[in-house]
Amino acid sequence: MTTAKICGLSTPEAVKAALDGRASHIGFVFFPKSPRDIDPAAAGRLALPVRGRVKIVAVTVDPSDALLDRLMKTLAPDLIQVHGKETPNRARDIAARTGAGIIKAISVSTAQDIEGARAFEEVAEHLMFDAKPPQDSNLPGGTGARFDWTLLKNRRFKRPWFLAGGLDPWNVRDAVEQSDAPLVDVSSGVERGPGQKDPALVSAFLDAVRRG
């Protein structure tokens, strides 16, 4: 059964919709260029009532040690998602420093990009395959871009993996069928505006995932 992560949360209403819809993971973004960027202390307050009921993910891009230390103090995430140019060694160092599991995001446009995930199979708890952003984008993900989901069909990895990039309540079932994804991740596809999660869309997305 496929389960889902709702990413880029910033309001109690969106967190509640994710919990009520039985999301397996919720994500908070810590990247100043993102419209979903949130203060670690604010994320900690939002996560407090759902801790232990869903996996809490801190989404970062080439995080500094100072940011990691602050996140562990204020949010204490279960998982840290690294969405930049981190190497396997850096991912291993982050895991050792924080004690959190690692989700390594891989930007994909071709089958060769997917093979790049193999280097992280021994250090990450999860892999994530996200669409490579447009060339003019200053964001590594969350742009609504998508890639050919069939590139993942029949592939096997040592870690459970997320499909991300351009998913929404209307296409997520097709995406799962075309890719065999065990986990899916959504952000912009459940928003009414950049960074503005719509609880109704969050619910619709999770309903569609469960119907599968």
N, C-alpha and C positions, 0 to 999 in steps of 0.2 A: 504494500500500500504506500502510495506517495504521500509525503508530508511536506509542509511548507514553512518557509521563513518569511516574515514580513519585515522589511528593512526600512530604515530611515524614519523611525517613529519619533514623534515630538510632543504628543498630547495624550492625556489620560484616556480620551475617548477612543483614539486609535489603538492604544495598548489593550483596552478592554475588548474592542472588536476582534483583535488578534487572539486574545485569550478565549473569548466566547466561541470563536470559530475553530478552535482547537489547532492553532498554529503550533508547530513543534519548536520554533525558534523566533525570537524577535531581535531586531538589530537597531543599534544606535550608531550614527555616523559621526566621526570625529575627523573632519577634513574641512578647513576653512573655506575652500573654494566651492563646496557643495551647498546647495540650498537646504539640505537636510542636516547641516552641521549643528551640533548641540553641545552645550556645556556639560562636561562630565558630571558635575554635581546635580544638574537638572536631570540627566539620564538616570543617575542613581536613585533619585526620588521617584521617577516613573517606574523604575524596575522593582522597587521595594515590594509592592503588593503582589507581584507575580513571581517573585524569586522561588525557585524550586518547583514551579508549575510549568514553566517553559525554559528552554535554554536561552541565556542572555548573551548576545554577541556584540562586541565592540568592533566597529568597522573602521579600519585605519588605512593610511597610505604612507608607506615608508616611515613608520612611527619612530620617534626618538625615544630613548630610554626614559627621558623625563615625562613624556606623555604616557608611556606604559605604566610608569610608577603611579602617576596621578589616576589613571583609569582603575588600577587595582585598588587604590585607596578609596575612591569615590563610588565606583560601579561594581567592582569585583566580578567581571564577566566570566561566564563559563568558557567562552571561546573568544579568541581574537582573530578577526578576519583581516588578512593583509592583502591589499589590493594594488600594490605598487610594483617596484622592481626588486623586491626582496629576493635574495638568494636562498637556497636550502639552508645554508649555514646561518643566515640571519634569522630565518624562521625557527631554526633549532634554538638559537640564542633567546629569541622572544619567548618561546615556550619555557625554557629553563628559568628565565628571569621572572616570569609572571606565574608560572604554574597552571596557566590556562591552555586549553587545546587550541590548535591553529586551524583556521580555514584559509587555504591559499587560493586566491582567485586567479584564473588564467584567462587572458584576453584571447578570443578566438575569432578568426575569419577563415582559416583553412584547416585541413586535417593535420598538417604539420604542427600547428599551434597546439593542438590537443596533446600531441606527443610530449610537449614540454612539461606536462603535468607529472610525467613519470619521475622526474627528479625530486618531487616533493612527496611521493607516496610514503616514504619512511619517516617523514618529520611532521606531516600534517594529519590532523584527525579527520578532516574533510577536504575535498577538492571542490572548487566551484568553477564552472565554465560559463563565462560571461562574454557578451558580444564585444568585439574590439570597437572602441568608440570612434566616431568620425574624426578625421584628421584635424579639424578646427576646434575640437572639444578640449577643454582644460580639465575634464573629469575622466577618471579611469573607468567609470561605470555609472549606472543610474541615468543613462541618457535616453532610454527607450529603444536603443538600437538592438537588432537581433541578428543571429547568424543561422546557418543551415543546421537545424536541429538533427537532421538525419546523420550528420557527421559522427554523432555519439552512439548511434544504433549498434547494438551487438558488441560494444567495447566493454572490457572488464578492467576494473581498477582495484587496487588493494584497499582503498578507502571509500566510504560512502561519498557520493558527490551530488552537488547542486547544479541544476540548470538555471541560468539567469539570462536576462537580456531581452527586453521587449515583451515580457509576459504580461497578460492581463486576464480578467475574468472570462473573456470570450475566446481566447486562444490557448489557455493553459492545458486543456484536455488534449488538443491536437499536439501540443509540444511534448507532452508526456508520452503519447502514443508513438510519435516519430523518433524520440530519443531514448525511451525506456528509463527516464530519469527517476531515481528513487526519492529525490528531494528537489523542490523548486524554490526559487527566491524571487520576490517581487518588490519593487519600490515605486518607480514612476507610474507603473500600470494601475495603481490603486490611488492615484492622486487627482484632485480637482484643479490643481495648480502646482507649480514647482515647490516641492517640499511640503505640500498641504495634503496630508492623508485624508481620504474620505472614508469614514467608518463603514458606510454602505458598500463601497467598492471592496474594502478589505473583506467584509462578510461574503460578498458575492464571489470573490476569488477563492476563499477557503471552501465555500460550498461547492464550487466547481471541482476543486481538488478532491474533496471527499467523495463526490459522486463517481469518481473514477474507480 
